[in-house]
Amino acid sequence: MPQASEELRSKMRARFDSIDIFPPLQFLKNSGWSSDRGFLSPPNCHITDAEWECVDFLCEEWDYAYNPMTK
C-alpha cells in the first residue's frame, strides 16, 4: 500500500514521469548506489538532494531501507 506523501510522489512524477519503482532505483544505481535485498547504500558520503528524494520515495512507497554504511 502506497505511503509516500503526495508531495514526494509529485516530485517523482516530475522527475521520472512515473511513480514506479524502477526509475528512482535506476537513477540511484547510475549514481553508484547499491541495492542489496531492499537495503540502499550510497557510494560515498556526499548525497545529492535528488538522491535523497529517491531514497525517501523508495523507503516510503516501496518499503526499501537506507543503509548508511558504504562498501
C-alpha positions as CSV (number, residue, x, y, z in Angstrom):
1,M,0.0,0.0,0.0
2,P,1.5,3.4,-1.0
3,Q,2.6,5.5,1.9
4,A,4.8,8.3,0.4
5,S,3.4,11.8,0.8
6,E,1.7,13.3,-2.2
7,E,4.4,15.9,-2.3
8,L,7.1,13.3,-2.7
9,R,5.0,11.4,-5.2
10,S,4.6,14.6,-7.2
11,K,8.4,15.1,-7.2
12,M,8.9,11.6,-8.6
13,R,6.3,12.2,-11.3
14,A,8.0,15.5,-12.2
15,R,11.5,13.9,-12.3
16,F,10.6,10.5,-13.9
17,D,7.1,10.9,-15.3
18,S,6.1,8.0,-13.1
19,I,5.8,6.7,-9.5
20,D,7.0,3.3,-10.5
21,I,9.9,1.7,-8.5
22,F,12.3,1.3,-11.4
23,P,13.2,4.9,-12.5
24,P,14.4,6.1,-9.0
25,L,16.1,2.8,-8.4
26,Q,17.9,3.0,-11.7
27,F,18.8,6.7,-11.0
28,L,20.5,5.7,-7.8
29,K,22.3,2.7,-9.4
30,N,23.6,5.1,-12.1
31,S,24.9,7.3,-9.3
32,G,26.8,4.4,-7.8
33,W,24.4,3.3,-5.1
34,S,23.9,-0.4,-4.4
35,S,20.8,-2.2,-3.5
36,D,21.0,-5.5,-1.7
37,R,17.8,-7.2,-0.6
38,G,16.0,-3.9,-0.2
39,F,18.8,-2.0,1.5
40,L,20.1,1.1,-0.3
41,S,23.8,2.0,0.3
42,P,25.4,5.2,-1.0
43,P,28.8,5.1,-2.8
44,N,30.3,7.9,-0.6
45,C,29.4,10.5,2.0
46,H,28.2,13.1,-0.5
47,I,24.5,12.5,-1.2
48,T,22.7,15.0,-3.5
49,D,19.2,16.3,-2.9
50,A,17.9,14.3,-5.9
51,E,19.4,11.1,-4.4
52,W,17.8,11.8,-1.0
53,E,14.4,12.3,-2.6
54,C,14.7,9.0,-4.5
55,V,15.8,7.2,-1.3
56,D,12.9,8.7,0.7
57,F,10.5,7.7,-2.0
58,L,11.8,4.1,-2.3
59,C,11.7,3.8,1.5
60,E,8.2,5.3,2.0
61,E,6.5,4.0,-1.1
62,W,8.2,0.7,-1.7
63,D,9.5,-0.4,1.7
64,Y,13.2,-0.1,0.9
65,A,15.6,0.7,3.7
66,Y,18.6,3.0,3.8
67,N,21.9,1.6,4.9
68,P,24.4,4.5,5.6
69,M,27.3,2.0,5.6
70,T,29.4,2.3,2.4
71,K,31.2,-0.7,0.9
